[in-house]
Structures are given as C-alpha cells and as structure tokens.
C-alpha cells in the first residue's frame, strides 16, 4: 500500500526503523474510515460513539496490564496520499505518531464518500512480545545473499511486565532455520549483517530476542534472493515458514504480579449418604500390663534359723539326745517307786 510505504520512508529518513504491518490495526482503521465516509464525519469519535482505543480493542489488539499502547491519525479531503502525509508531518501531534519510537506497527484504512472525498485513518500501536525485524529495510528482493537485518526493540514498556512479557532486549540470536540449533547469543544492535543461503528463492531469517531478565520473544522476515541468470526456486507448497509476528499474544497479566503461595486443599471428611451409616473407627487394642505376684493374705513368713558350723553342731545334738533319754529313765524310776 502506498501510504504504508511513504510512512516507512519518512521513518527511515529520520533514523527510525519501519513500522510493521498489523491486520488488527488495519481492521480498526478501516472500520473508522468507512464510518467517516458513510456519515461524512471528521472526528476520532465514530457515529456509534466509539473511541480509537475501543475500536482497536474490539479488533482483538492485545494490551499490557496497564492498558493498550495505541494512537490514531485521520485525514479527509480531495487530495491524495502525499497531501495527507504532508499535512500529518506539518502538525506536531500527528507527526509524533508517524515518527514515534514507542509504537512499532501500523494499520491503514481508506474510504471515499459519494462526493469523492477521501478519508484516511492510520492506527498505531505496540503489543507485548511483538518485535519486528526487517531484511534490507523491508525490500522485497535482493541480488546478494549478504543482507542487513534491522532490529526493533521494546520501547513501550522497557522494563517488561510480569514473567511473560519481555522488556528491552539486550541479546539476540539469528538463524536461517526456526530451531536456532547451536546458535550463540550476541549483543543487540540496530543493524546486523547476515548471510542467506546461496540458492535463489525466498529465504526466511529468524531472530530471538532476550532481555536482562531472561524473557524472550521471536520474530521473522523473508526476502526473495534473485541471482542474475539463475531462475529462483519457488517455495515448496507443503513447507510454510513461520510468518512475521502479526499474531495476537495471550491476554496481558496484571502488572508485575506477585505469585500467591500455594494453597493447601484439605481432604474432606466422608459424610453419610441417606440410608447409609458410617462405620465407627475400631477401638485401639488394649495393651496388657506386666503380671505382679501378690502374697496370700494369711500367710506369714517364718523366721530364718541361722546355720551353724558343721562339727560343733553334731556334738551338741548328741548331748541333748543323751540328757533327754536320762530324763525319761529317771521319770519312769520315780513313778515305780511311788507305787511300792
């Protein structure tokens, strides 16, 4: 589109990278351009009361947790693209959108009313993790495998957001294939030299960005290598390389979210269902105590007789037996004598 090419020429002339093209921004811009032409309006507010931010959001354009980074220019008149661009560049707020270092992509809508008046709407924006690269500043073809890769960077939210949305890149790695196998990281630079495969045909270059926190994002661009006297090899229909980053990222997280501690979910106690009784827990087994010997109540222990030495006790025992026998004999004698 002519307007898109003119805008990027103005940016390159001012030392800025080109804008990437966004189908989502283009849808929002075309919606407003058609609305302005249908109702012959000259306003950022649509006939339905919509604002640029609302229309861009309704097109599905992603935003950070703090809100979308978007802007809009519109022009209406009987002139052409050059007239509209000259008017934008002469007006400071509109020029700022054309030459913004914060926005990274653009979408353009155009419509004409029944009187031939033209309506141009330019929507600008930046999405998280969508960084563009440009081979030879967006040229469609090259006659040499030696090309220059122009890189963009995260200027809308240089600090990044949360754990998923990267901030300003400090390192990149480039590859002719999307797997980056064995490719080392190098410092981010605005322009990096690169060598394409020598075969003529369409070639893709893939770039991975990484910020100081280790968060990454990817991008890609293609160019047609045309060698003099060599017919280019058409791309294989069954192999579709990854497209440039015009995808919609996932919904933005809240700014710098603090992770919540894990929540422990208790196991619920079983509850009885109607008509069913829960079995009580079985009683704990009784631990037997050690047996204790208790004396019989009437039993009295006898005194212990101390032991005597072996030889003396035998003689004493014999003397006692002898005296006992003499007493018996004496008793019998006395009893017989009384009778006589």
CORWO-V470732 format. One record per run of one state. SS is the DSSP state (2 for helix, 1 for strand, 0 for the rest). FROM is the first residue (numbers start at 1). LEN is the number of residues. If there is no record, write none. Layout:
# CORWO-V470732
SS|FROM|LEN + SS|FROM|LEN
This chain:
# CORWO-V470732
0|1|1 + 2|2|12 + 0|14|6 + 1|20|2 + 0|22|1 + 2|23|17 + 0|40|12 + 2|52|7 + 0|59|5 + 1|64|1 + 0|65|2 + 1|67|1 + 0|68|1 + 1|69|9 + 0|78|3 + 2|81|10 + 0|91|1 + 2|92|7 + 0|99|6 + 1|105|8 + 0|113|5 + 1|118|9 + 0|127|6 + 1|133|3 + 2|136|3 + 0|139|2 + 1|141|2 + 0|143|3 + 1|146|6 + 0|152|9 + 1|161|1 + 0|162|3 + 1|165|1 + 0|166|3 + 1|169|7 + 0|176|10 + 1|186|2 + 0|188|3 + 1|191|5 + 0|196|5 + 1|201|11 + 0|212|4 + 1|216|10 + 0|226|7 + 1|233|1 + 0|234|76 + 2|310|30 + 0|340|1
